[in-house]
């Protein structure tokens, strides 16, 4: 199946990127936020495994390629302005490189940031 | 209460912006994706009503200022890299300017984009 119609509909920014929100499909947890380019979206749709674009490493970033904490794509959705993606996924293990289930583990409370979730695994276990 | 400690922790991009995901606090719906600058985050924390920064209008955008479809802030969370925000909100009415509950109403299915939600109100009702 070709995905050109979907890829062509996405309004990538001048750097060729689109923001992507990963949400656990059944619990609704917002797991992480990252970026994709056209090749990353194409690979994700073709393989069913989420692939992002790492701006710091300037290359495709197959989620879980080192840690094994992959994201299986359940559904890709596009927003009204076509410039943001919502990825409904099934997360294996933890989404955050800190070993936490999701990346949004600091909450603004009482004028400070408070950690509201602890790592479930250590980064050493994830990355060796 | 001052929120400087929170504001100082956010890694705004070179344009002074940070991506923000709005999620309905009780249902888990991802409502929309937008951007905030430091002033928008400061106002949101101070007032408890979500204020974004509109890149197209180059000014603060108090969500619902025209439509009445405001977002009350329940909690602001920061991700591991401090460069993305998750806003847990209580959405009045609909989040999307098209009149839909959320902005992610197009799903990639069978090689095309399919609309999976209909407007609940007309844009004319929202914006006159």
gemmi code that builds the backbone of each chain (N, CA, C; Angstrom):
import gemmi

chains = {
    "A": [
        ("UNK", (0.846, -1.210, 0.000), (0.000, 0.000, 0.000), (0.878, 1.257, 0.000)),
        ("UNK", (0.568, 2.191, -0.867), (1.299, 3.458, -0.859), (0.667, 4.416, 0.149)),
        ("UNK", (1.516, 5.203, 0.771), (1.024, 6.171, 1.744), (1.246, 7.602, 1.274)),
        ("UNK", (1.450, 7.773, -0.023), (1.755, 9.101, -0.552), (0.662, 10.121, -0.245)),
        ("UNK", (-0.588, 9.698, -0.301), (-1.680, 10.648, -0.058), (-1.617, 11.195, 1.360)),
        ("UNK", (-1.235, 10.330, 2.290), (-1.114, 10.768, 3.688), (0.118, 11.661, 3.848)),
        ("UNK", (1.233, 11.211, 3.297), (2.476, 11.981, 3.414), (2.327, 13.360, 2.772)),
        ("UNK", (1.648, 13.400, 1.628), (1.489, 14.676, 0.929), (0.588, 15.640, 1.689)),
        ("UNK", (-0.257, 15.113, 2.563), (-1.192, 15.973, 3.301), (-0.537, 16.659, 4.495)),
        ("UNK", (0.612, 16.144, 4.917), (1.256, 16.684, 6.121), (2.012, 17.967, 5.788)),
        ("UNK", (1.782, 18.987, 6.584), (2.468, 20.274, 6.393), (3.763, 20.258, 7.204)),
        ("UNK", (4.809, 19.713, 6.617), (6.109, 19.719, 7.285), (6.611, 21.162, 7.379)),
        ("UNK", (7.371, 21.450, 8.429), (7.874, 22.816, 8.625), (9.063, 23.076, 7.690)),
        ("UNK", (9.623, 24.284, 7.709), (10.718, 24.584, 6.772), (11.927, 23.657, 6.939)),
        ("UNK", (12.065, 23.038, 8.109), (13.154, 22.076, 8.314), (12.742, 20.659, 7.894)),
        ("UNK", (11.534, 20.550, 7.356), (11.076, 19.235, 6.910), (10.552, 18.364, 8.033)),
        ("UNK", (10.192, 18.976, 9.152), (9.783, 18.216, 10.337), (8.330, 18.503, 10.715)),
        ("UNK", (7.756, 17.546, 11.427), (6.414, 17.727, 11.979), (6.444, 17.200, 13.416)),
        ("UNK", (5.822, 17.922, 14.352), (5.783, 17.439, 15.728), (4.855, 16.236, 15.861)),
        ("UNK", (5.240, 15.312, 16.733), (4.454, 14.089, 16.923), (4.287, 13.796, 18.412)),
        ("UNK", (3.060, 13.524, 18.780), (2.696, 13.182, 20.152), (2.403, 11.684, 20.181)),
        ("UNK", (3.048, 10.969, 21.068), (2.765, 9.534, 21.205), (1.880, 9.307, 22.423)),
        ("UNK", (0.752, 8.647, 22.180), (-0.213, 8.367, 23.250), (-0.474, 6.863, 23.308)),
        ("UNK", (-0.419, 6.305, 24.497), (-0.774, 4.898, 24.664), (-2.241, 4.717, 24.277)),
        ("UNK", (-2.493, 3.816, 23.343), (-3.813, 3.772, 22.704), (-4.945, 3.389, 23.646)),
        ("UNK", (-4.652, 2.574, 24.658), (-5.762, 2.074, 25.481), (-5.912, 2.810, 26.807)),
        ("UNK", (-4.831, 3.341, 27.336), (-4.922, 4.038, 28.621), (-5.032, 5.553, 28.469)),
        ("UNK", (-4.627, 6.072, 27.298), (-4.673, 7.508, 27.087), (-3.456, 8.260, 27.602)),
        ("UNK", (-2.508, 7.558, 28.209), (-1.291, 8.239, 28.684), (-0.576, 8.939, 27.525)),
        ("UNK", (-0.223, 10.203, 27.725), (0.666, 10.868, 26.775), (2.086, 10.459, 27.142)),
        ("UNK", (2.719, 9.719, 26.258), (3.998, 9.086, 26.566), (5.179, 10.009, 26.318)),
        ("UNK", (5.176, 10.676, 25.160), (6.340, 11.470, 24.779), (5.988, 12.392, 23.625)),
        ("UNK", (6.891, 13.307, 23.383), (6.780, 14.238, 22.263), (8.089, 14.190, 21.495)),
        ("UNK", (7.997, 14.084, 20.169), (9.221, 14.064, 19.355), (8.887, 14.607, 17.963)),
        ("UNK", (9.834, 14.463, 17.053), (9.684, 15.017, 15.708), (9.811, 13.902, 14.672)),
        ("UNK", (9.178, 14.114, 13.538), (9.293, 13.175, 12.423), (9.558, 13.979, 11.149)),
        ("UNK", (10.291, 13.368, 10.232), (10.356, 13.927, 8.883), (9.567, 12.993, 7.960)),
        ("UNK", (9.551, 13.311, 6.681), (8.734, 12.518, 5.766), (9.165, 11.048, 5.754)),
        ("UNK", (10.473, 10.833, 5.790), (10.966, 9.452, 5.767), (10.555, 8.701, 7.030)),
        ("UNK", (10.544, 9.388, 8.151), (10.155, 8.743, 9.414), (8.677, 8.371, 9.394)),
        ("UNK", (7.847, 9.268, 8.892), (6.413, 8.954, 8.804), (6.200, 7.802, 7.832)),
        ("UNK", (6.897, 7.853, 6.695), (6.746, 6.793, 5.689), (7.145, 5.439, 6.268)),
        ("UNK", (8.270, 5.417, 6.980), (8.713, 4.145, 7.553), (7.731, 3.649, 8.615)),
        ("UNK", (7.255, 4.564, 9.428), (6.294, 4.202, 10.480), (5.031, 3.590, 9.882)),
        ("UNK", (4.521, 4.209, 8.824), (3.304, 3.683, 8.190), (3.581, 2.343, 7.496)),
        ("UNK", (4.774, 2.217, 6.944), (5.091, 0.987, 6.202), (5.343, -0.193, 7.137)),
        ("UNK", (6.014, 0.070, 8.260), (6.424, -1.030, 9.131), (5.485, -1.258, 10.308)),
        ("UNK", (4.747, -0.211, 10.688), (3.914, -0.323, 11.881), (4.690, -0.170, 13.174)),
        ("UNK", (5.971, 0.169, 13.071), (6.800, 0.462, 14.242), (7.216, 1.924, 14.152)),
        ("UNK", (7.058, 2.655, 15.269), (7.256, 4.101, 15.200), (8.732, 4.459, 15.038)),
        ("UNK", (8.974, 5.314, 14.061), (10.305, 5.846, 13.755), (10.219, 7.367, 13.788)),
        ("UNK", (11.081, 7.993, 14.584), (11.118, 9.453, 14.661), (12.333, 9.968, 13.897)),
        ("UNK", (12.490, 11.303, 13.897), (13.720, 11.905, 13.399), (14.396, 12.585, 14.578)),
        ("UNK", (15.617, 12.188, 14.864), (16.362, 12.797, 15.955), (17.056, 14.050, 15.450)),
        ("UNK", (16.649, 15.198, 15.992), (17.285, 16.449, 15.587), (18.716, 16.514, 16.104)),
        ("UNK", (18.976, 15.983, 17.310), (20.329, 16.067, 17.869), (21.302, 15.159, 17.118)),
        ("UNK", (20.790, 14.001, 16.659), (21.664, 13.074, 15.940), (21.536, 13.227, 14.432)),
        ("UNK", (20.552, 14.030, 13.996), (20.349, 14.321, 12.569), (20.174, 13.043, 11.739)),
        ("UNK", (19.384, 12.146, 12.266), (19.114, 10.910, 11.532), (17.814, 10.278, 12.028)),
        ("UNK", (17.331, 9.285, 11.290), (16.156, 8.545, 11.720), (16.443, 7.859, 13.048)),
        ("UNK", (15.429, 7.814, 13.871), (15.540, 7.262, 15.216), (14.410, 6.257, 15.380)),
        ("UNK", (14.781, 4.990, 15.200), (13.781, 3.926, 15.340), (13.582, 3.681, 16.827)),
        ("UNK", (12.446, 4.123, 17.309), (12.175, 4.083, 18.747), (12.420, 2.681, 19.296)),
        ("UNK", (13.292, 2.595, 20.279), (13.597, 1.306, 20.883), (14.756, 0.584, 20.228)),
        ("UNK", (15.408, 1.228, 19.274), (16.476, 0.531, 18.534), (17.613, 0.089, 19.452)),
        ("UNK", (17.877, 0.882, 20.489), (18.888, 0.474, 21.466), (18.253, -0.186, 22.698)),
        ("UNK", (17.179, 0.406, 23.163), (16.606, -0.002, 24.457), (15.640, -1.169, 24.351)),
        ("UNK", (15.148, -1.426, 23.148), (14.110, -2.445, 22.989), (12.725, -1.964, 23.349)),
        ("UNK", (12.611, -0.693, 23.769), (11.317, -0.145, 24.191), (10.600, 0.446, 22.971)),
        ("UNK", (10.137, -0.452, 22.123), (9.537, -0.040, 20.851), (8.098, 0.453, 21.031)),
        ("UNK", (7.633, 1.103, 19.973), (6.242, 1.571, 19.931), (5.585, 1.010, 18.677)),
        ("UNK", (4.588, 0.186, 18.865), (3.831, -0.336, 17.738), (2.731, 0.656, 17.402)),
        ("UNK", (2.641, 1.016, 16.146), (1.636, 2.004, 15.738), (0.260, 1.366, 15.680)),
        ("UNK", (-0.680, 1.983, 16.362), (-2.076, 1.560, 16.265), (-2.792, 2.439, 15.233)),
        ("UNK", (-2.589, 3.763, 15.356), (-3.193, 4.668, 14.369), (-2.452, 5.996, 14.371)),
        ("UNK", (-2.293, 6.549, 13.177), (-1.703, 7.882, 13.026), (-2.816, 8.860, 12.691)),
        ("UNK", (-2.846, 9.962, 13.428), (-3.862, 10.997, 13.170), (-3.200, 12.343, 12.911)),
        ("UNK", (-3.867, 13.149, 12.111), (-3.348, 14.451, 11.681), (-4.285, 15.529, 12.212)),
        ("UNK", (-3.731, 16.655, 12.604), (-4.602, 17.685, 13.184), (-5.184, 18.597, 12.103)),
        ("UNK", (-6.018, 19.511, 12.546), (-6.807, 20.365, 11.643), (-5.936, 21.186, 10.702)),
        ("UNK", (-4.784, 21.622, 11.179), (-3.888, 22.419, 10.342), (-2.852, 21.560, 9.631)),
        ("UNK", (-2.932, 20.269, 9.823), (-2.041, 19.302, 9.171), (-0.582, 19.481, 9.586)),
        ("UNK", (-0.364, 20.167, 10.704), (1.026, 20.394, 11.115), (1.361, 19.789, 12.478)),
        ("UNK", (0.593, 18.808, 12.888), (0.924, 18.048, 14.098), (0.308, 16.656, 13.971)),
        ("UNK", (1.031, 15.667, 14.500), (0.582, 14.273, 14.435), (0.301, 13.743, 15.836)),
        ("UNK", (-0.736, 12.937, 15.924), (-0.991, 12.157, 17.128), (-0.809, 10.688, 16.764)),
        ("UNK", (0.104, 10.038, 17.467), (0.371, 8.615, 17.226), (-0.234, 7.809, 18.357)),
        ("UNK", (-1.231, 7.019, 18.050), (-1.740, 6.072, 19.035), (-0.865, 4.831, 18.929)),
        ("UNK", (-0.255, 4.465, 20.040), (0.756, 3.413, 20.004), (0.512, 2.398, 21.104)),
        ("UNK", (1.205, 1.270, 20.954), (1.297, 0.316, 22.052), (2.761, 0.288, 22.466)),
        ("UNK", (3.034, 0.890, 23.619), (4.408, 1.050, 24.095), (4.893, -0.220, 24.778)),
        ("UNK", (6.030, -0.720, 24.341), (6.696, -1.794, 25.075), (7.511, -1.173, 26.198)),
        ("UNK", (7.231, -1.570, 27.426), (8.029, -1.078, 28.546), (7.829, 0.397, 28.795)),
        ("UNK", (8.918, 1.146, 28.757), (8.876, 2.562, 29.117), (9.202, 3.427, 27.902)),
        ("UNK", (8.590, 4.594, 27.846), (8.826, 5.489, 26.715), (10.019, 6.414, 26.954)),
        ("UNK", (10.299, 6.732, 28.205), (11.295, 7.781, 28.506), (12.687, 7.189, 28.691)),
        ("UNK", (13.684, 7.909, 28.190), (15.068, 7.433, 28.300), (15.561, 7.427, 29.745)),
        ("UNK", (14.805, 8.079, 30.640), (15.161, 8.055, 32.061), (14.668, 6.783, 32.740)),
        ("UNK", (13.929, 5.970, 32.011), (13.398, 4.736, 32.572), (11.986, 4.877, 33.124)),
        ("UNK", (11.421, 6.062, 32.944), (10.036, 6.272, 33.383), (9.067, 5.899, 32.260)),
        ("UNK", (7.864, 5.576, 32.668), (6.845, 5.182, 31.695), (6.634, 6.273, 30.633)),
        ("UNK", (6.512, 7.528, 31.071), (6.362, 8.627, 30.112), (7.320, 9.745, 30.476)),
        ("UNK", (7.464, 10.684, 29.534), (8.462, 11.751, 29.703), (7.974, 12.921, 30.561)),
        ("UNK", (6.675, 12.983, 30.815), (6.115, 14.175, 31.473), (5.978, 13.932, 32.975)),
        ("UNK", (7.117, 13.731, 33.629), (7.119, 13.308, 35.029), (7.428, 14.442, 35.992)),
        ("UNK", (7.476, 15.672, 35.470), (7.665, 16.827, 36.355), (6.431, 17.726, 36.275)),
        ("UNK", (5.835, 17.973, 37.410), (4.609, 18.769, 37.466), (4.869, 20.081, 38.199)),
        ("UNK", (4.265, 21.142, 37.662), (4.358, 22.447, 38.307), (3.364, 22.490, 39.462)),
        ("UNK", (3.890, 22.447, 40.675), (3.046, 22.469, 41.866), (3.683, 23.378, 42.906)),
        ("UNK", (2.880, 24.252, 43.489), (3.350, 25.136, 44.559), (4.579, 25.941, 44.135)),
        ("UNK", (4.598, 26.361, 42.866), (5.667, 27.237, 42.411), (6.963, 26.542, 42.063)),
        ("UNK", (6.971, 25.216, 42.157), (8.183, 24.484, 41.791), (7.819, 23.275, 40.928)),
        ("UNK", (8.846, 22.645, 40.386), (8.638, 21.411, 39.628), (8.850, 20.223, 40.553)),
        ("UNK", (7.864, 19.358, 40.594), (7.948, 18.186, 41.462), (7.922, 16.922, 40.618)),
        ("UNK", (8.818, 16.002, 40.914), (8.815, 14.722, 40.208), (7.649, 13.892, 40.710)),
        ("UNK", (6.822, 13.442, 39.778), (5.611, 12.721, 40.171), (5.659, 11.255, 39.738)),
        ("UNK", (6.775, 10.848, 39.148), (6.905, 9.438, 38.772), (8.365, 9.038, 38.909)),
        ("UNK", (8.586, 7.816, 39.325), (9.937, 7.282, 39.504), (10.280, 6.371, 38.326)),
        ("UNK", (11.580, 6.199, 38.046), (11.967, 5.250, 37.001), (11.490, 3.839, 37.335)),
        ("UNK", (11.050, 3.127, 36.306), (10.647, 1.729, 36.469), (11.820, 0.800, 36.186)),
        ("UNK", (12.735, 1.288, 35.364), (13.987, 0.575, 35.105), (15.092, 1.619, 35.079)),
        ("UNK", (16.336, 1.191, 35.260), (17.441, 2.147, 35.238), (17.891, 2.364, 33.798)),
        ("UNK", (18.387, 3.569, 33.492), (18.929, 3.807, 32.152), (20.038, 2.804, 31.808)),
        ("UNK", (20.793, 2.355, 32.806), (21.848, 1.372, 32.541), (21.246, 0.055, 32.019)),
        ("UNK", (20.126, -0.323, 32.606), (19.463, -1.531, 32.120), (18.986, -1.353, 30.675)),
        ("UNK", (18.559, -0.124, 30.370), (18.017, 0.126, 29.040), (19.100, 0.254, 27.983)),
        ("UNK", (20.208, 0.928, 28.384), (21.210, 1.289, 27.367), (22.558, 0.617, 27.581)),
        ("UNK", (22.685, -0.151, 28.676), (23.896, -0.937, 28.903), (25.085, -0.105, 29.332)),
    ],
    "B": [
        ("UNK", (2.123, 34.024, 44.211), (3.184, 33.023, 44.032), (3.980, 33.313, 42.759)),
        ("UNK", (5.279, 33.285, 42.874), (6.096, 33.458, 41.674), (6.303, 32.111, 40.981)),
        ("UNK", (6.371, 32.149, 39.672), (6.580, 30.924, 38.915), (7.916, 30.936, 38.178)),
        ("UNK", (8.821, 31.786, 38.645), (10.111, 31.923, 37.959), (10.888, 30.611, 37.886)),
        ("UNK", (10.823, 29.818, 38.958), (11.586, 28.558, 38.967), (11.096, 27.631, 37.863)),
        ("UNK", (9.787, 27.637, 37.644), (9.217, 26.801, 36.587), (9.575, 27.369, 35.219)),
        ("UNK", (9.380, 28.672, 35.061), (9.670, 29.316, 33.774), (11.141, 29.157, 33.401)),
        ("UNK", (12.018, 29.287, 34.390), (13.460, 29.183, 34.120), (13.878, 27.763, 33.735)),
        ("UNK", (13.069, 26.781, 34.128), (13.423, 25.387, 33.824), (13.077, 24.996, 32.395)),
        ("UNK", (12.221, 25.765, 31.756), (11.755, 25.401, 30.413), (12.807, 25.777, 29.372)),
        ("UNK", (13.132, 24.831, 28.511), (14.097, 25.072, 27.440), (13.348, 25.591, 26.210)),
        ("UNK", (13.119, 26.890, 26.172), (12.476, 27.486, 25.003), (13.421, 27.379, 23.801)),
        ("UNK", (12.848, 27.251, 22.618), (13.671, 27.108, 21.407), (14.242, 28.477, 20.999)),
        ("UNK", (15.061, 28.523, 19.936), (15.683, 29.806, 19.563), (14.666, 30.913, 19.259)),
        ("UNK", (13.429, 30.526, 18.903), (12.372, 31.514, 18.679), (11.641, 31.877, 19.977)),
        ("UNK", (12.089, 31.300, 21.075), (11.464, 31.592, 22.360), (10.189, 30.815, 22.605)),
        ("UNK", (10.023, 29.713, 21.894), (8.772, 28.951, 21.979), (9.003, 27.554, 22.526)),
        ("UNK", (7.939, 27.005, 23.064), (7.963, 25.611, 23.526), (6.655, 24.962, 23.065)),
        ("UNK", (6.725, 23.731, 22.542), (5.497, 23.047, 22.127), (4.665, 22.633, 23.339)),
        ("UNK", (3.352, 22.704, 23.176), (2.438, 22.376, 24.273), (1.315, 21.478, 23.767)),
        ("UNK", (1.090, 20.404, 24.508), (0.037, 19.440, 24.216), (-1.058, 19.651, 25.251)),
        ("UNK", (-2.285, 19.847, 24.789), (-3.406, 19.985, 25.729), (-4.180, 18.679, 25.783)),
        ("UNK", (-4.337, 18.170, 26.997), (-5.045, 16.905, 27.214), (-6.170, 17.126, 28.223)),
        ("UNK", (-7.361, 16.639, 27.889), (-8.471, 16.707, 28.845), (-8.105, 15.871, 30.064)),
        ("UNK", (-8.152, 16.495, 31.225), (-7.559, 15.871, 32.420), (-8.241, 14.591, 32.852)),
        ("UNK", (-9.533, 14.474, 32.621), (-10.236, 13.308, 33.173), (-10.480, 12.203, 32.149)),
        ("UNK", (-10.600, 12.567, 30.893), (-10.866, 11.543, 29.877), (-9.607, 11.087, 29.156)),
        ("UNK", (-8.541, 11.911, 29.201), (-7.313, 11.568, 28.507), (-7.280, 11.968, 27.044)),
        ("UNK", (-8.362, 12.549, 26.534), (-8.365, 12.989, 25.135), (-7.232, 13.985, 24.883)),
        ("UNK", (-6.462, 13.757, 23.822), (-5.514, 14.780, 23.386), (-6.304, 15.772, 22.534)),
        ("UNK", (-6.417, 16.979, 23.034), (-7.319, 17.959, 22.428), (-6.673, 18.727, 21.288)),
        ("UNK", (-5.444, 19.185, 21.497), (-4.803, 20.048, 20.505), (-3.318, 20.158, 20.801)),
        ("UNK", (-2.624, 20.706, 19.819), (-1.198, 20.982, 19.942), (-0.980, 22.442, 19.551)),
        ("UNK", (-0.212, 23.171, 20.358), (0.065, 24.573, 20.027), (1.408, 24.965, 20.647)),
        ("UNK", (1.707, 26.235, 20.605), (2.987, 26.733, 21.086), (2.777, 27.770, 22.187)),
        ("UNK", (3.749, 27.888, 23.060), (3.730, 28.908, 24.109), (5.086, 29.603, 24.146)),
        ("UNK", (5.073, 30.872, 24.505), (6.329, 31.536, 24.842), (6.346, 31.753, 26.363)),
        ("UNK", (7.392, 32.386, 26.842), (7.507, 32.532, 28.301), (6.325, 33.309, 28.876)),
        ("UNK", (5.906, 34.346, 28.172), (4.790, 35.152, 28.677), (3.500, 34.337, 28.717)),
        ("UNK", (3.316, 33.467, 27.726), (2.108, 32.638, 27.685), (2.088, 31.645, 28.842)),
        ("UNK", (3.240, 31.037, 29.105), (3.305, 30.099, 30.230), (3.073, 30.847, 31.543)),
        ("UNK", (3.703, 32.023, 31.663), (3.564, 32.802, 32.899), (2.107, 33.181, 33.131)),
        ("UNK", (1.434, 33.635, 32.072), (0.031, 34.023, 32.228), (-0.837, 32.815, 32.577)),
        ("UNK", (-0.558, 31.697, 31.925), (-1.329, 30.470, 32.189), (-1.200, 30.046, 33.645)),
        ("UNK", (0.026, 30.079, 34.153), (0.238, 29.687, 35.552), (-0.390, 30.704, 36.511)),
        ("UNK", (-0.356, 31.966, 36.122), (-0.867, 33.010, 37.022), (-2.392, 33.020, 37.066)),
        ("UNK", (-3.016, 32.792, 35.909), (-4.473, 32.942, 35.839), (-5.209, 31.620, 35.953)),
        ("UNK", (-4.530, 30.514, 35.597), (-5.215, 29.223, 35.562), (-6.048, 29.032, 34.314)),
        ("UNK", (-5.947, 29.952, 33.373), (-6.612, 29.818, 32.071), (-5.527, 29.736, 31.015)),
        ("UNK", (-5.637, 28.759, 30.102), (-4.534, 28.506, 29.176), (-4.418, 29.611, 28.127)),
        ("UNK", (-3.197, 30.094, 27.992), (-2.842, 31.128, 27.010), (-1.692, 30.585, 26.168)),
        ("UNK", (-1.868, 30.577, 24.856), (-0.820, 30.121, 23.941), (-0.162, 31.332, 23.286)),
        ("UNK", (0.819, 31.039, 22.426), (1.365, 32.077, 21.555), (1.026, 31.692, 20.127)),
        ("UNK", (0.341, 32.578, 19.437), (-0.019, 32.329, 18.048), (1.129, 32.766, 17.150)),
        ("UNK", (1.720, 31.797, 16.455), (2.812, 32.137, 15.544), (2.292, 32.900, 14.341)),
        ("UNK", (1.094, 32.555, 13.866), (0.568, 33.229, 12.677), (0.170, 34.679, 12.990)),
        ("UNK", (-0.322, 34.909, 14.202), (-0.726, 36.274, 14.568), (0.360, 37.002, 15.345)),
        ("UNK", (1.417, 36.263, 15.713), (2.564, 36.836, 16.415), (2.149, 37.571, 17.698)),
        ("UNK", (1.263, 36.933, 18.453), (0.841, 37.537, 19.716), (0.267, 36.463, 20.633)),
        ("UNK", (0.082, 36.825, 21.890), (-0.549, 35.908, 22.833), (-1.955, 35.577, 22.357)),
        ("UNK", (-2.336, 34.350, 22.590), (-3.617, 33.832, 22.131), (-4.275, 33.179, 23.353)),
        ("UNK", (-5.183, 33.938, 23.937), (-5.900, 33.427, 25.110), (-6.986, 32.491, 24.605)),
        ("UNK", (-6.753, 31.215, 24.817), (-7.634, 30.192, 24.258), (-9.085, 30.481, 24.645)),
        ("UNK", (-9.924, 30.588, 23.618), (-11.335, 30.863, 23.861), (-11.678, 32.335, 23.904)),
        ("UNK", (-10.698, 33.193, 23.611), (-10.952, 34.637, 23.725), (-12.063, 35.105, 22.786)),
        ("UNK", (-12.168, 34.467, 21.623), (-13.267, 34.800, 20.712), (-14.422, 33.816, 20.842)),
        ("UNK", (-14.081, 32.541, 20.939), (-15.091, 31.482, 20.853), (-15.740, 31.153, 22.191)),
        ("UNK", (-15.102, 31.578, 23.282), (-15.599, 31.186, 24.601), (-15.203, 29.777, 25.006)),
        ("UNK", (-14.494, 29.071, 24.125), (-14.114, 27.673, 24.392), (-12.786, 27.647, 25.140)),
        ("UNK", (-12.839, 28.055, 26.391), (-11.633, 28.220, 27.191), (-11.116, 26.880, 27.727)),
        ("UNK", (-9.876, 26.934, 28.192), (-9.247, 25.769, 28.817), (-8.773, 26.170, 30.208)),
        ("UNK", (-9.329, 25.546, 31.207), (-8.887, 25.785, 32.571), (-7.735, 24.836, 32.866)),
        ("UNK", (-6.650, 25.398, 33.362), (-5.473, 24.576, 33.638), (-5.667, 23.756, 34.907)),
        ("UNK", (-5.479, 22.464, 34.783), (-5.484, 21.591, 35.956), (-4.044, 21.376, 36.427)),
        ("UNK", (-3.156, 21.076, 35.492), (-1.746, 20.904, 35.850), (-0.874, 21.059, 34.616)),
        ("UNK", (0.272, 21.696, 34.809), (1.275, 21.828, 33.755), (2.419, 20.878, 34.072)),
        ("UNK", (2.807, 20.096, 33.065), (3.923, 19.165, 33.237), (4.993, 19.410, 32.175)),
        ("UNK", (6.221, 19.114, 32.546), (7.391, 19.364, 31.699), (8.047, 18.025, 31.391)),
        ("UNK", (8.540, 17.870, 30.170), (9.121, 16.570, 29.827), (10.593, 16.469, 30.240)),
        ("UNK", (11.168, 15.304, 29.997), (12.514, 14.986, 30.479), (13.581, 15.938, 29.952)),
        ("UNK", (13.402, 16.404, 28.720), (14.371, 17.319, 28.135), (13.995, 18.783, 28.364)),
        ("UNK", (12.901, 19.009, 29.042), (12.418, 20.351, 29.387), (12.032, 21.161, 28.161)),
        ("UNK", (11.812, 20.470, 27.033), (11.476, 21.214, 25.817), (10.102, 20.868, 25.245)),
        ("UNK", (9.231, 20.329, 26.083), (7.838, 20.115, 25.685), (6.970, 20.140, 26.931)),
        ("UNK", (5.765, 20.696, 26.774), (4.827, 20.811, 27.897), (3.603, 19.946, 27.649)),
        ("UNK", (3.107, 19.367, 28.712), (1.808, 18.704, 28.704), (0.899, 19.498, 29.625)),
        ("UNK", (-0.211, 19.992, 29.061), (-1.166, 20.752, 29.844), (-2.391, 19.890, 30.100)),
        ("UNK", (-2.615, 19.558, 31.347), (-3.861, 18.879, 31.703), (-4.889, 19.982, 31.924)),
        ("UNK", (-5.973, 19.912, 31.171), (-6.927, 21.019, 31.164), (-8.350, 20.505, 31.333)),
        ("UNK", (-9.227, 21.463, 31.623), (-10.651, 21.177, 31.544), (-11.191, 22.057, 30.415)),
        ("UNK", (-11.514, 21.422, 29.306), (-11.931, 22.129, 28.100), (-13.417, 22.485, 28.177)),
        ("UNK", (-13.709, 23.749, 27.970), (-15.101, 24.154, 27.796), (-15.478, 23.940, 26.346)),
        ("UNK", (-16.504, 23.143, 26.116), (-16.983, 22.949, 24.742), (-15.990, 22.200, 23.887)),
        ("UNK", (-15.587, 22.826, 22.784), (-14.732, 22.156, 21.815), (-13.376, 22.846, 21.741)),
        ("UNK", (-12.334, 22.051, 21.469), (-10.982, 22.611, 21.395), (-10.642, 23.097, 19.997)),
        ("UNK", (-11.235, 22.497, 18.984), (-10.811, 22.769, 17.611), (-11.618, 23.892, 16.973)),
        ("UNK", (-10.933, 24.729, 16.188), (-11.602, 25.855, 15.537), (-12.602, 25.393, 14.477)),
        ("UNK", (-12.537, 24.102, 14.110), (-13.520, 23.567, 13.154), (-14.827, 23.181, 13.847)),
        ("UNK", (-14.852, 23.292, 15.170), (-16.045, 22.921, 15.923), (-16.032, 21.500, 16.439)),
        ("UNK", (-14.915, 20.818, 16.189), (-14.791, 19.452, 16.710), (-14.205, 19.478, 18.121)),
        ("UNK", (-14.486, 18.425, 18.853), (-13.993, 18.347, 20.230), (-12.470, 18.469, 20.287)),
        ("UNK", (-11.773, 17.739, 19.403), (-10.310, 17.841, 19.365), (-9.857, 18.038, 17.919)),
        ("UNK", (-8.584, 18.381, 17.777), (-8.053, 18.727, 16.454), (-7.616, 17.510, 15.639)),
        ("UNK", (-7.497, 16.347, 16.271), (-6.914, 15.177, 15.594), (-8.017, 14.284, 15.028)),
        ("UNK", (-8.780, 14.838, 14.109), (-9.982, 14.156, 13.625), (-9.778, 13.494, 12.264)),
        ("UNK", (-8.538, 13.444, 11.804), (-8.244, 12.743, 10.552), (-7.298, 11.593, 10.845)),
        ("UNK", (-7.717, 10.396, 10.479), (-6.936, 9.197, 10.761), (-6.453, 8.580, 9.461)),
        ("UNK", (-5.200, 8.101, 9.507), (-4.638, 7.395, 8.352), (-5.166, 5.969, 8.356)),
        ("UNK", (-6.031, 5.678, 7.424), (-6.619, 4.339, 7.319), (-6.693, 3.950, 5.853)),
        ("UNK", (-6.242, 2.741, 5.553), (-6.329, 2.215, 4.190), (-5.672, 3.144, 3.170)),
        ("UNK", (-4.565, 3.759, 3.566), (-3.807, 4.577, 2.626), (-4.347, 5.974, 2.397)),
        ("UNK", (-5.415, 6.330, 3.112), (-5.957, 7.685, 2.959), (-6.263, 8.267, 4.338)),
        ("UNK", (-6.590, 9.550, 4.342), (-7.008, 10.196, 5.579), (-8.526, 10.177, 5.657)),
        ("UNK", (-9.031, 9.669, 6.748), (-10.483, 9.586, 6.926), (-10.902, 10.440, 8.117)),
        ("UNK", (-11.943, 11.214, 7.930), (-12.472, 12.020, 9.043), (-13.212, 11.095, 9.999)),
        ("UNK", (-12.805, 11.143, 11.258), (-13.383, 10.214, 12.232), (-14.229, 10.945, 13.274)),
        ("UNK", (-14.373, 12.254, 13.120), (-15.229, 13.007, 14.049), (-15.877, 14.154, 13.301)),
        ("UNK", (-17.101, 14.438, 13.652), (-17.848, 15.523, 13.015), (-17.869, 16.741, 13.941)),
        ("UNK", (-18.052, 17.927, 13.367), (-18.180, 19.115, 14.220), (-19.380, 18.997, 15.158)),
        ("UNK", (-19.189, 19.473, 16.372), (-20.282, 19.501, 17.349), (-21.010, 20.836, 17.292)),
        ("UNK", (-20.288, 21.864, 16.863), (-20.882, 23.183, 16.633), (-20.270, 23.723, 15.343)),
        ("UNK", (-20.921, 24.687, 14.733), (-20.377, 25.242, 13.492), (-19.378, 26.349, 13.833)),
        ("UNK", (-18.369, 26.525, 12.987), (-17.442, 27.629, 13.198), (-18.176, 28.989, 13.268)),
        ("UNK", (-19.285, 29.106, 12.523), (-20.049, 30.360, 12.559), (-20.609, 30.614, 13.972)),
        ("UNK", (-21.066, 29.537, 14.600), (-21.565, 29.693, 15.971), (-20.441, 30.106, 16.914)),
        ("UNK", (-19.233, 29.587, 16.626), (-18.111, 29.872, 17.515), (-17.539, 31.259, 17.306)),
        ("UNK", (-17.475, 31.661, 16.025), (-16.728, 32.901, 15.725), (-17.601, 34.003, 15.139)),
        ("UNK", (-18.900, 33.686, 14.959), (-19.841, 34.732, 14.519), (-19.737, 35.075, 13.054)),
    ],
}
model = gemmi.Model(1)
for chain_id, residues in chains.items():
    chain = gemmi.Chain(chain_id)
    for i, (resn, *xyz) in enumerate(residues, 1):
        res = gemmi.Residue()
        res.name, res.seqid = resn, gemmi.SeqId(i, " ")
        for name, pos in zip(("N", "CA", "C"), xyz):
            atom = gemmi.Atom()
            atom.name, atom.element = name, gemmi.Element(name[0])
            atom.pos, atom.b_iso = gemmi.Position(*pos), 0.0
            res.add_atom(atom)
        chain.add_residue(res)
    model.add_chain(chain)
structure = gemmi.Structure()
structure.add_model(model)
structure.setup_entities()
